C-alpha cells in the first residue's frame, strides 16, 4: 500500500499540527493489557452462554467439522479443555480473551500503516469499548473470536503487497494472505462476504487488474482451501449438510420483514455503540464517495459495505425467525481504522472534543458492565423492573448461569445412570443440561433442531432406557406432544431450582419418560428453531 495513502488528511482534512503525531504504541499496549485483565475478572463471574455451553459440549468429542459451524472455534475450546483438564468457563474463554489482545494489536498495526499511530490508538479504543466487538466477540468463546484474528491478520498481510511491482516476494505475501483468510473461513462461513469487496477494490486499480489476470494469483485459491479441507471432507461424507443448513437460514418465501430489519438495525447501533457506529457509518460513506483515489479508505469501505448490505437484506427477506445481531461483526472490522482516522483528525483539530468522545465511550461502556455485574451479585434490577419481567426467570442473566444444581438434584432423587439418560427438547436446554451433568449421565438431544448433537450419540444405543427430560418452559402436555410415540409413559416430577450466586434463577421442569424406542430423526435442513 503506497505511503501516500497513509495520510490522515485524505479523510479528516488538514490538521492544525505541523509535526506528525506522537508514537502511541506504549499507550496501546497498556490499554490492551488493562482491558485483558479487566475482562478476565468480569468473565470469571459469568457462566457460559447457550452457544458457549454448546461449544464446550460438542468439543468433548473430536470431529473434523461440525453440523452448524466450521471447526476452528470448537477445536480451540477442545484444546483449552484438554490442556488445562477443565471445562470451567474461564478456561473455555481464555484463548478467546488472548485472541482479542492479538486482534487489538493487529487493528493498531493496520491503522498505523494506513494512517498514523494516533489513529491506531483510537481505533483500538473503539474496538475494545464496543459491546459487540470488544466485549462479546473479544471475551466469549464463540466463532467471531478466531474469525476476527484471522481476518485482521489477512488484511494486514494484504497491505504489504505492492501490486505495481509484481515481485515474486509479493506472490508469497498473497498466498499467506489467502491461507489466513482460509483460517477465517474455517472459523465462520460468513467471512466469505468480505471477498467481493476486496476483489472490487483490487480490480478498481489498473495494476490490480493486471494482478488478477496472472495465473499465479489463482494458486491462492488452492492455498485458501487448505484450512477448509477438514470441512470439505466431513461435509462430503454427510451430504454437504453444513452448507445446506446455513444456506437455508437465508432463504425467503417472498415476504418482506421491514420491522425485523429496523429492529436489527437499531440493535446494531446500540451493541456496536452509538459513538462507534455513527463515525463508522459516516466514514464508510466518505470512503465510498471518494472512491479509489484514496486507496486505503476505499479498500476498507469496499470490504465492509457488501457485508452490512447482505446481512440487512437477510433480515428483510428471510422467512426464518432470525436475530443474528452478531452476524455483521466482520463488516465493522474494516471500519475500525476509519473510525480511528476520524477520531485522530478530531484530536488534531479539536482535542477537547476528542477527549470527550473517548471519555463518554469509555464511561458508558464501563457503566453498562458495572450495572450487569452489580445485578449478578445483588439482583437489583428485579427490584426496580416491572414484576412481570422477572415472573418466571431473570431475563438479564438468562444465558449466563450454569445448571450446577441439576446433577446434584438428580443424584439426590435416586436416578440410576445405568438405566436413565438426560434429554431435552430444545438445543439450548440440551447444551446447559449436558454441560452440567458431564459424564455422570448419558445424554441424548431430542430437539427438532438438534444441530451437531445428533452426531454425538446414536439414539439406537438408548433403546429401552428411561429418560429425565428437562425443560425451562414446557409442561407435561407439551413434552408429551413433542415426544409422543418415542416413549411409553410420561410423568411430571418436582421442578429443580436453579441458583446463581445464591439467588434463584429458575425452576427447571422435570418430566420422567419410560422405555425409549431408540429412534430420533436427523437435523432438518431449514428447521426454524436455531438463531
C-alpha positions as CSV (number, residue, x, y, z in Angstrom):
1,X,0.0,0.0,0.0
2,X,1.6,3.3,-1.0
3,X,2.7,5.6,1.8
4,X,0.8,8.5,0.2
5,X,-2.4,6.7,1.2
6,X,-1.5,6.8,4.9
7,X,-2.1,10.5,5.4
8,X,-4.9,11.4,7.8
9,X,-5.7,14.4,5.6
10,X,-7.2,12.1,3.0
11,X,-10.1,11.6,5.4
12,X,-10.1,14.1,8.2
13,X,-9.0,17.3,6.3
14,X,-5.9,19.4,7.1
15,X,-4.5,19.2,10.6
16,X,-3.5,22.2,12.7
17,X,-0.4,20.3,13.8
18,X,2.6,20.9,11.7
19,X,4.5,18.0,13.2
20,X,3.4,14.4,13.0
21,X,1.6,12.9,16.0
22,X,3.5,11.1,18.7
23,X,4.0,7.4,18.8
24,X,1.1,5.9,20.7
25,X,2.5,2.3,20.9
26,X,3.0,2.3,24.6
27,X,-0.5,3.6,25.3
28,X,-1.9,0.9,23.0
29,X,0.0,-1.9,24.8
30,X,-1.2,-0.5,28.2
31,X,-4.8,-0.3,27.1
32,X,-4.7,-3.9,25.7
33,X,-3.2,-5.3,28.9
34,X,-5.6,-3.4,31.1
35,X,-8.6,-4.4,29.0
36,X,-7.5,-8.1,29.1
37,X,-7.2,-8.1,32.9
38,X,-10.5,-6.3,33.4
39,X,-12.4,-8.7,31.1
40,X,-10.6,-11.7,32.7
41,X,-12.1,-10.6,36.1
42,X,-15.6,-10.0,34.7
43,X,-16.0,-13.3,32.8
44,X,-14.8,-15.2,35.9
45,X,-18.2,-14.3,37.5
46,X,-20.3,-15.1,34.4
47,X,-21.1,-18.6,33.4
48,X,-21.2,-19.7,29.8
49,X,-23.9,-18.6,27.3
50,X,-26.0,-21.1,25.4
51,X,-23.7,-21.1,22.4
52,X,-20.5,-21.3,24.5
53,X,-22.0,-24.2,26.5
54,X,-23.0,-25.9,23.3
55,X,-19.4,-25.5,22.0
56,X,-18.0,-26.9,25.2
57,X,-20.2,-30.0,24.9
58,X,-19.7,-30.8,21.2
59,X,-15.9,-30.1,21.7
60,X,-15.7,-33.1,24.0
61,X,-15.8,-35.5,21.0
62,X,-13.2,-34.9,18.3
63,X,-14.6,-34.2,14.8
64,X,-13.2,-33.0,11.5
65,X,-16.0,-30.4,11.3
66,X,-19.5,-29.7,12.8
67,X,-23.0,-29.6,11.5
68,X,-23.7,-25.9,12.0
69,X,-20.2,-24.3,12.2
70,X,-16.7,-24.9,10.8
71,X,-14.3,-26.5,13.3
72,X,-11.7,-24.0,14.3
73,X,-13.7,-22.4,17.2
74,X,-14.7,-25.8,18.7
75,X,-11.2,-27.1,18.2
76,X,-9.9,-24.1,20.2
77,X,-12.3,-24.9,23.0
78,X,-11.3,-28.6,22.9
79,X,-7.6,-27.7,23.1
80,X,-8.1,-25.4,26.1
81,X,-10.1,-28.0,28.0
82,X,-7.6,-30.8,27.3
83,X,-4.6,-28.5,28.1
84,X,-6.0,-27.5,31.5
85,X,-8.0,-30.6,32.2
86,X,-11.1,-28.5,32.9
87,X,-14.2,-27.2,31.2
88,X,-14.6,-24.2,33.6
89,X,-16.0,-21.1,32.0
90,X,-12.7,-19.2,32.5
91,X,-10.7,-22.0,30.8
92,X,-13.1,-22.2,27.9
93,X,-12.9,-18.4,27.3
94,X,-9.2,-17.9,28.0
95,X,-8.0,-18.5,24.4
96,X,-10.6,-16.1,23.1
97,X,-9.5,-13.4,25.6
98,X,-6.0,-13.8,24.3
99,X,-7.2,-13.6,20.7
100,X,-8.8,-10.3,21.5
101,X,-5.5,-8.8,22.6
102,X,-3.9,-10.1,19.3
103,X,-6.9,-8.6,17.4
104,X,-6.4,-5.2,19.1
105,X,-2.7,-5.2,18.2
106,X,-3.5,-6.1,14.6
107,X,-6.0,-3.2,14.4
108,X,-3.3,-0.9,15.6
109,X,-0.8,-2.1,13.0
110,X,-3.4,-1.8,10.2
111,X,-4.4,1.7,11.2
112,X,-0.9,2.9,11.7
113,X,0.1,1.6,8.3
114,X,-2.8,3.3,6.6
115,X,-2.9,6.5,8.7
116,X,-0.8,7.1,11.8
117,X,-0.1,6.0,15.4
118,X,-2.7,8.3,16.9
119,X,-5.4,7.0,14.6
120,X,-4.3,3.4,15.6
121,X,-4.8,4.2,19.3
122,X,-8.3,5.5,18.8
123,X,-9.2,2.5,16.6
124,X,-8.1,0.1,19.3
125,X,-10.1,2.0,21.9
126,X,-13.2,1.9,19.6
127,X,-12.7,-1.9,19.2
128,X,-12.2,-2.6,22.9
129,X,-15.1,-0.4,24.1
130,X,-17.6,-1.6,21.6
131,X,-20.0,-4.0,23.4
132,X,-20.3,-6.2,20.3
133,X,-16.7,-6.2,19.0
134,X,-14.6,-5.9,22.2
135,X,-16.8,-7.3,25.0
136,X,-18.8,-10.0,23.2
137,X,-16.6,-11.1,20.3
138,X,-13.5,-10.4,22.3
139,X,-14.4,-12.2,25.5
140,X,-16.8,-15.0,24.8
141,X,-16.0,-18.4,23.4
142,X,-17.7,-18.1,20.0
143,X,-16.9,-18.1,16.3
144,X,-16.3,-14.4,16.0
145,X,-13.2,-14.5,18.1
146,X,-10.9,-16.6,15.9
147,X,-12.6,-15.2,12.7
148,X,-11.6,-11.7,13.8
149,X,-8.0,-12.5,14.4
150,X,-7.6,-14.2,11.0
151,X,-9.5,-11.5,9.1
152,X,-7.3,-8.8,10.6
153,X,-4.1,-10.8,10.1
154,X,-5.1,-11.4,6.4
155,X,-5.8,-7.7,5.9
156,X,-2.5,-6.6,7.4
157,X,-0.7,-9.1,5.2
158,X,-2.6,-7.9,2.2
159,X,-1.5,-4.3,2.8
160,X,2.1,-5.4,2.3
161,X,1.5,-6.4,-1.3
162,X,2.9,-4.0,-4.0
163,X,0.6,-4.8,-7.0
164,X,2.6,-2.5,-9.3
165,X,5.9,-4.2,-8.6
166,X,4.8,-7.8,-9.5
167,X,7.6,-9.2,-7.4
168,X,8.0,-12.9,-6.6
169,X,8.0,-11.9,-3.0
170,X,4.5,-10.5,-3.4
171,X,3.3,-13.9,-4.5
172,X,4.3,-15.3,-1.1
173,X,2.5,-12.5,0.7
174,X,-0.6,-13.1,-1.4
175,X,-0.5,-16.8,-0.6
176,X,0.0,-16.1,3.1
177,X,-3.0,-13.7,3.0
178,X,-5.1,-16.5,1.3
179,X,-4.1,-19.0,4.0
180,X,-5.0,-16.6,6.8
181,X,-8.3,-15.9,5.2
182,X,-8.9,-19.6,4.8
183,X,-8.5,-19.9,8.6
184,X,-11.1,-17.1,9.0
185,X,-13.5,-19.2,6.9
186,X,-12.6,-22.3,9.0
187,X,-13.9,-20.2,11.9
188,X,-17.0,-18.8,10.4
189,X,-18.5,-19.2,6.9
190,X,-19.8,-15.7,6.8
191,X,-16.3,-14.4,6.4
192,X,-16.7,-15.2,2.7
193,X,-18.8,-12.0,2.5
194,X,-15.6,-9.9,2.6
195,X,-14.3,-11.4,-0.6
196,X,-16.5,-9.5,-3.2
197,X,-15.5,-6.1,-1.8
198,X,-11.8,-7.0,-1.6
199,X,-11.9,-8.0,-5.3
200,X,-13.7,-4.8,-6.3
201,X,-11.0,-2.7,-4.5
202,X,-8.2,-4.6,-6.3
203,X,-9.9,-4.5,-9.7
204,X,-10.5,-0.8,-9.4
205,X,-6.8,-0.2,-9.9
206,X,-5.0,-0.8,-13.2
207,X,-2.1,-2.7,-11.5
208,X,-4.7,-4.7,-9.6
209,X,-6.5,-5.7,-12.7
210,X,-3.2,-6.9,-14.2
211,X,-2.5,-8.8,-11.0
212,X,-5.9,-10.6,-11.3
213,X,-5.0,-11.7,-14.8
214,X,-1.9,-13.6,-13.6
215,X,-2.2,-17.4,-13.3
216,X,-0.1,-17.3,-10.2
217,X,-2.7,-15.2,-8.5
218,X,-5.2,-18.1,-8.6
219,X,-2.9,-20.5,-6.9
220,X,-4.1,-18.5,-3.9
221,X,-7.5,-20.3,-4.1
222,X,-5.8,-23.6,-3.5
223,X,-3.9,-22.1,-0.5
224,X,-7.2,-20.6,0.8
225,X,-8.9,-24.0,0.6
226,X,-6.2,-25.8,2.6
227,X,-7.6,-24.8,6.1
228,X,-11.0,-25.8,4.9
229,X,-10.0,-29.4,3.9
230,X,-11.5,-30.9,7.1
231,X,-14.8,-29.1,6.4
232,X,-14.9,-30.4,2.9
233,X,-14.1,-34.0,3.8
234,X,-16.6,-34.0,6.7
235,X,-19.4,-32.5,4.6
236,X,-18.7,-34.7,1.5
237,X,-19.3,-37.7,3.7
238,X,-22.5,-36.3,5.1
239,X,-24.2,-34.8,2.1
240,X,-22.9,-31.2,2.5
241,X,-25.3,-30.7,5.4
242,X,-23.4,-27.6,6.9
243,X,-23.7,-25.6,3.7
244,X,-27.3,-26.6,3.1
245,X,-28.2,-25.8,6.7
246,X,-26.6,-22.3,6.7
247,X,-27.9,-21.5,3.3
248,X,-31.4,-22.4,4.2
249,X,-31.4,-19.8,7.0
250,X,-31.1,-17.0,4.5
251,X,-34.0,-18.4,2.4
252,X,-37.2,-16.5,2.0
253,X,-40.8,-17.1,0.9
254,X,-41.3,-13.7,-0.8
255,X,-42.4,-11.8,2.3
256,X,-40.8,-8.6,3.4
257,X,-40.0,-8.1,7.1
258,X,-39.1,-4.4,7.5
259,X,-40.0,-4.5,11.2
260,X,-37.3,-7.1,11.9
261,X,-34.8,-5.2,9.7
262,X,-35.5,-2.0,11.6
263,X,-35.2,-3.7,15.0
264,X,-31.9,-5.4,13.8
265,X,-30.5,-2.0,12.7
266,X,-31.5,-0.3,15.9
267,X,-29.8,-3.1,17.9
268,X,-26.7,-2.7,15.8
269,X,-26.4,1.0,16.8
270,X,-26.7,0.0,20.5
271,X,-24.4,-3.0,20.6
272,X,-21.7,-1.6,18.4
273,X,-22.1,1.6,20.5
274,X,-23.6,4.8,19.1
275,X,-20.3,6.6,19.4
276,X,-18.6,4.0,17.3
277,X,-21.5,3.2,14.9
278,X,-22.1,6.8,13.9
279,X,-18.5,7.6,12.9
280,X,-18.1,4.2,11.3
281,X,-21.2,4.8,9.1
282,X,-20.0,8.3,8.2
283,X,-16.5,7.1,7.3
284,X,-18.0,4.3,5.2
285,X,-19.9,6.9,3.3
286,X,-16.8,9.0,2.9
287,X,-14.7,6.1,1.8
288,X,-17.2,5.0,-0.9
289,X,-17.8,8.6,-2.1
290,X,-14.1,9.4,-2.5
291,X,-13.5,6.2,-4.4
292,X,-10.2,4.6,-5.5
293,X,-8.2,7.7,-5.4
294,X,-7.8,7.2,-1.7
295,X,-6.8,3.6,-1.7
296,X,-6.8,2.7,2.0
297,X,-10.3,4.1,2.8
298,X,-11.6,2.7,-0.5
299,X,-10.4,-0.8,0.3
300,X,-11.8,-0.7,3.8
301,X,-15.2,0.7,2.7
302,X,-15.4,-1.9,-0.2
303,X,-14.8,-4.7,2.3
304,X,-17.4,-3.5,4.7
305,X,-20.3,-2.4,2.6
306,X,-21.3,-5.8,1.0
307,X,-21.3,-7.5,4.4
308,X,-23.6,-4.9,6.0
309,X,-25.9,-4.8,3.0
310,X,-26.2,-8.6,2.7
311,X,-27.0,-9.1,6.4
312,X,-29.5,-6.3,6.3
313,X,-31.1,-7.9,3.3
314,X,-31.3,-11.3,5.0
315,X,-33.2,-9.6,7.8
316,X,-35.6,-8.2,5.3
317,X,-36.3,-11.3,3.2
318,X,-35.6,-14.4,5.3
319,X,-38.6,-16.3,6.4
320,X,-36.8,-17.8,9.4
321,X,-37.1,-16.3,12.9
322,X,-33.6,-14.9,12.9
323,X,-32.0,-12.4,15.3
324,X,-28.4,-12.6,14.1
325,X,-27.3,-9.4,15.9
326,X,-23.7,-10.6,15.9
327,X,-23.5,-11.7,12.2
328,X,-22.3,-8.3,10.9
329,X,-19.3,-8.2,13.1
330,X,-16.8,-8.8,10.3
331,X,-18.4,-5.9,8.4
332,X,-17.5,-3.5,11.2
333,X,-13.9,-4.7,11.5
334,X,-12.6,-2.8,8.3
335,X,-14.3,0.3,9.6
336,X,-12.4,0.5,12.8
337,X,-9.2,2.0,11.2
338,X,-11.5,4.6,9.6
339,X,-13.1,5.4,13.0
340,X,-9.5,5.8,14.3
341,X,-8.7,8.2,11.5
342,X,-11.8,10.2,12.2
343,X,-11.0,10.4,15.9
344,X,-7.4,11.2,15.1
345,X,-8.4,14.1,12.9
346,X,-10.8,15.3,15.6
347,X,-8.0,15.1,18.2
348,X,-5.7,17.2,15.9
349,X,-8.3,20.0,15.3
350,X,-10.4,19.8,18.5
351,X,-8.5,18.0,21.2
352,X,-11.2,18.6,23.9
353,X,-13.9,17.1,21.6
354,X,-11.8,14.0,21.0
355,X,-11.2,13.6,24.7
356,X,-14.9,14.0,25.4
357,X,-15.8,11.4,22.8
358,X,-13.3,8.8,24.2
359,X,-14.3,9.6,27.8
360,X,-18.0,9.2,27.0
361,X,-17.4,6.0,25.1
362,X,-15.4,4.5,28.0
363,X,-17.8,5.7,30.7
364,X,-20.9,4.4,29.1
365,X,-19.4,1.0,28.3
366,X,-18.0,0.7,31.8
367,X,-21.3,1.8,33.3
368,X,-23.1,-1.0,31.4
369,X,-20.6,-3.6,32.7
370,X,-20.9,-2.2,36.2
371,X,-24.7,-2.4,36.1
372,X,-24.5,-6.0,34.8
373,X,-22.0,-7.1,37.5
374,X,-23.8,-5.5,40.4
375,X,-27.1,-7.2,39.2
376,X,-25.2,-10.5,39.2
377,X,-24.4,-10.2,42.9
378,X,-27.4,-8.2,44.2
379,X,-30.3,-8.7,41.7
380,X,-31.1,-5.0,41.9
381,X,-32.9,-5.0,38.5
382,X,-35.5,-7.4,39.8
383,X,-36.5,-4.8,42.5
384,X,-36.9,-1.9,40.1
385,X,-38.3,-3.6,37.0
386,X,-42.0,-4.4,36.5
387,X,-42.9,-7.6,38.3
388,X,-43.9,-9.5,35.2
389,X,-40.4,-9.1,33.7
390,X,-39.0,-11.4,36.4
391,X,-42.0,-13.6,36.9
392,X,-40.5,-16.9,35.9
393,X,-36.8,-16.2,35.4
394,X,-34.1,-13.5,35.3
395,X,-34.2,-12.2,31.7
396,X,-30.8,-10.4,32.1
397,X,-28.9,-13.5,33.2
398,X,-31.0,-16.0,31.2
399,X,-27.9,-17.4,29.5
400,X,-25.2,-16.6,31.9
401,X,-25.7,-19.2,34.7
402,X,-24.8,-22.9,34.6
403,X,-27.2,-25.6,35.8
404,X,-25.0,-26.9,38.5
405,X,-28.0,-27.8,40.7
406,X,-29.2,-30.3,38.1
407,X,-26.8,-33.2,38.7
408,X,-26.9,-32.7,42.4
409,X,-30.7,-32.9,42.4
410,X,-30.8,-35.9,40.0
411,X,-28.4,-37.9,42.3
412,X,-30.4,-36.9,45.4
413,X,-33.6,-38.2,43.7
414,X,-32.0,-41.6,43.1
415,X,-31.9,-41.7,39.3
416,X,-29.9,-44.6,38.1
417,X,-27.3,-43.5,35.5
418,X,-27.2,-47.1,34.1
419,X,-30.9,-47.0,33.2
420,X,-31.6,-43.3,32.8
421,X,-30.4,-40.8,30.3
422,X,-30.8,-37.0,30.3
423,X,-32.7,-35.3,27.4
424,X,-34.3,-32.0,26.4
425,X,-36.4,-30.8,23.5
426,X,-34.5,-27.5,22.8
427,X,-30.9,-27.4,21.8
428,X,-30.2,-24.6,24.3
429,X,-31.6,-26.8,27.1
430,X,-29.6,-29.8,25.8
431,X,-26.4,-27.7,25.9
432,X,-26.9,-26.5,29.5
433,X,-28.0,-29.9,30.8
434,X,-25.3,-31.9,29.2
435,X,-22.6,-29.5,30.2
436,X,-23.8,-29.6,33.8
437,X,-24.1,-33.4,34.1
438,X,-20.8,-34.1,32.3
439,X,-20.1,-37.9,32.2
440,X,-22.3,-38.6,35.3
441,X,-25.3,-39.4,33.0
442,X,-25.6,-40.4,29.3
443,X,-27.2,-37.7,27.2
444,X,-29.3,-37.5,24.1
445,X,-30.7,-34.4,22.5
446,X,-34.3,-34.8,21.4
447,X,-34.7,-31.3,19.8
448,X,-36.4,-30.7,16.5
449,X,-33.3,-28.7,15.5
450,X,-30.6,-30.7,17.4
451,X,-27.8,-29.5,15.1
452,X,-24.5,-31.3,15.9
453,X,-25.9,-33.1,19.0
454,X,-27.2,-35.7,16.6
455,X,-23.6,-36.8,15.8
456,X,-22.6,-37.1,19.5
457,X,-24.8,-40.1,20.4
458,X,-26.6,-42.8,18.5
459,X,-30.3,-42.9,19.5
460,X,-30.4,-46.7,18.9
461,X,-28.0,-47.2,21.8
462,X,-30.5,-45.7,24.2
463,X,-33.3,-48.1,23.2
464,X,-35.3,-49.3,26.2
465,X,-33.8,-46.8,28.7
466,X,-35.8,-44.3,30.7
467,X,-35.2,-40.5,30.3
468,X,-35.2,-37.5,32.5
469,X,-36.4,-34.7,30.2
470,X,-35.5,-31.2,31.4
471,X,-37.2,-28.1,30.0
472,X,-37.2,-24.4,31.0
473,X,-40.8,-23.8,29.9
474,X,-42.8,-26.8,28.6
475,X,-45.2,-28.6,30.9
476,X,-46.0,-32.3,30.8
477,X,-48.6,-32.0,28.0
478,X,-46.1,-30.1,25.7
479,X,-43.4,-32.6,26.3
480,X,-45.8,-35.5,25.6
481,X,-46.9,-33.8,22.4
482,X,-43.3,-33.4,21.2
483,X,-42.2,-36.9,22.1
484,X,-45.4,-39.0,21.7
485,X,-44.6,-42.4,20.2
486,X,-40.9,-42.4,21.3
487,X,-41.7,-43.3,25.0
488,X,-44.3,-45.4,26.6
489,X,-45.3,-43.2,29.6
490,X,-44.7,-39.6,30.8
491,X,-45.0,-38.2,34.3
492,X,-44.0,-34.9,35.8
493,X,-41.6,-34.6,38.6
494,X,-41.0,-31.8,41.1
495,X,-39.1,-28.9,39.4
496,X,-35.4,-28.3,40.2
497,X,-34.5,-24.9,41.5
498,X,-31.5,-23.4,39.7
499,X,-29.4,-20.9,41.6
500,X,-26.7,-18.4,40.7
501,X,-24.5,-16.6,43.3
502,X,-27.1,-17.5,45.9
503,X,-30.2,-16.3,44.1
504,X,-32.9,-18.3,42.5
505,X,-32.8,-18.1,38.7
506,X,-35.4,-20.5,37.5
507,X,-37.5,-23.6,38.3
508,X,-36.4,-26.2,35.8
509,X,-39.3,-28.5,34.8
510,X,-38.6,-32.3,35.0
511,X,-40.5,-35.0,33.1
512,X,-39.9,-38.7,33.6
513,X,-40.3,-40.8,30.4
514,X,-40.1,-44.6,30.2
515,X,-38.8,-47.1,27.6
516,X,-37.3,-45.0,24.8
517,X,-37.9,-46.5,21.3
518,X,-34.4,-45.8,20.1
519,X,-35.3,-43.5,17.2
520,X,-34.8,-39.8,16.5
521,X,-34.6,-38.0,13.2
522,X,-31.5,-36.3,11.9
523,X,-31.4,-32.5,11.9
524,X,-33.9,-31.0,9.5
525,X,-32.4,-28.7,6.9
526,X,-34.3,-25.4,7.1
527,X,-35.6,-26.0,10.6
528,X,-36.6,-22.8,12.2
529,X,-35.6,-23.3,15.8
530,X,-32.0,-22.1,15.8
531,X,-31.0,-18.4,15.5
